Amino acid sequence: NQNQNQNQNQNKNQYAHTTKSSTFSSRKSTTSSARSQQDQDFKNFMNMFDETVSSMSEEELNMAMGAASVVGSVIGSIIGARAT
C-alpha cells in the first residue's frame, strides 16, 4: 500500500512537471510569434511613414508639425486640468 502511494505521487509529480513544461513551451512560442508579428507590423508602419514623409514638401511637413503641436497642446491641457 505504501509502495502504491509512492508510485502515485511519483506519477503525479511527473505529470505536473510535463504539464508545466509544455505550458511554458506553448507560452514561449506564442510570445515569440506575437513579438515577431509586432516587429513586422512596426517595420511595415515605418516603411509606410518613410514613403509618406519623403513625398511631402517642406511646407507640408511644417503644417503637419504645427497640427501635431496643437493636438499635443490640447491633450496636455486636458490632462493638466484633470490632474489638479
C-alpha positions, 0 to 999 in steps of 0.5 A, a space after each residue: 500500500 505504501 509502495 502504491 502511494 509512492 508510485 502515485 505521487 511519483 506519477 503525479 509529480 511527473 505529470 505536473 512537471 510535463 504539464 508545466 513544461 509544455 505550458 511554458 513551451 506553448 507560452 514561449 512560442 506564442 510570445 515569440 510569434 506575437 513579438 515577431 508579428 509586432 516587429 513586422 507590423 512596426 517595420 511595415 508602419 515605418 516603411 509606410 511613414 518613410 514613403 509618406 514623409 519623403 513625398 511631402 514638401 517642406 511646407 507640408 511637413 511644417 503644417 503637419 508639425 504645427 497640427 501635431 503641436 496643437 493636438 499635443 497642446 490640447 491633450 496636455 491641457 486636458 490632462 493638466 486640468 484633470 490632474 489638479 
